[in-house]
Amino acid sequence: MMELIIPKNMDAELLAYLGIGVLTAIKHQTLRPEMGIWTLALPKLIKIINDHPLISPFLLDCYRNGDELDLLFSLNPSDFDLLISDLLEQLHNVLKVSPDPSWMQWTFRSS
């Protein structure tokens, strides 16, 4: 079994990495835009982020935008591309002010 250990108070960085991964996959058409609803904008996840004292309103808004990606892609692909690029830039900015990503630690255990 593999386990990722995330130090306390690093939740924003983890969410930024997750958002970057999902949005990059959507941008490169590896994932369909509707997957934003089922990954970033998942109601259970939005509630956790909303209730978390260390998560900025900006990060919450990035995740909430996942709900609109499919509709925007259908109605206005150029605005869709701009939104994806803007969200990715903002998520990268979250990581620019965070510590080195070596804070993550993987451990392996035999089952």
Backbone hydrogen bonds, N-H to C=O, Kabsch-Sander energy under -0.5 kcal/mol:
donor,donor_aa,acceptor,acceptor_aa,energy
3,E,107,T,-2.4
5,I,3,E,-0.6
5,I,105,Q,-3.1
6,I,4,L,-0.6
10,M,7,P,-1.2
14,L,10,M,-2.0
15,L,11,D,-2.5
16,A,12,A,-2.2
17,Y,13,E,-2.5
18,L,14,L,-2.5
19,G,15,L,-2.7
20,I,16,A,-2.6
21,G,17,Y,-2.3
22,V,18,L,-2.4
23,L,19,G,-2.8
24,T,20,I,-2.3
25,A,21,G,-2.0
26,I,22,V,-2.2
27,K,23,L,-2.7
28,H,24,T,-2.2
29,Q,26,I,-1.5
30,T,25,A,-2.8
31,L,25,A,-1.6
35,M,32,R,-2.2
36,G,33,P,-1.8
37,I,34,E,-1.3
38,W,34,E,-0.8
39,T,35,M,-0.9
41,A,36,G,-2.6
42,L,39,T,-0.6
45,L,42,L,-0.6
46,I,42,L,-2.6
47,K,43,P,-2.2
48,I,44,K,-1.7
49,I,45,L,-2.7
50,N,46,I,-2.9
51,D,47,K,-2.1
52,H,48,I,-0.6
52,H,49,I,-0.9
55,I,52,H,-1.0
56,S,54,L,-0.5
60,L,56,S,-1.9
61,D,57,P,-2.5
62,C,58,F,-2.2
63,Y,59,L,-1.9
64,R,60,L,-2.4
65,N,61,D,-2.0
66,G,63,Y,-1.1
67,D,64,R,-1.7
68,E,65,N,-1.5
69,L,65,N,-0.6
69,L,66,G,-0.5
72,L,68,E,-2.6
73,F,69,L,-2.6
74,S,70,D,-1.8
75,L,71,L,-2.4
76,N,72,L,-3.1
80,F,76,N,-2.2
81,D,77,P,-2.3
82,L,78,S,-1.9
83,L,79,D,-2.7
84,I,80,F,-2.6
85,S,81,D,-2.3
86,D,82,L,-2.5
87,L,83,L,-3.0
88,L,84,I,-2.5
89,E,85,S,-2.2
90,Q,86,D,-2.4
91,L,87,L,-2.5
92,H,88,L,-2.4
93,N,89,E,-1.9
94,V,90,Q,-1.4
95,L,91,L,-1.4
96,K,92,H,-1.7
97,V,93,N,-1.0
98,S,95,L,-1.2
103,W,100,D,-1.3
104,M,101,P,-1.7
105,Q,5,I,-1.5
107,T,3,E,-2.4
109,R,1,M,-3.1
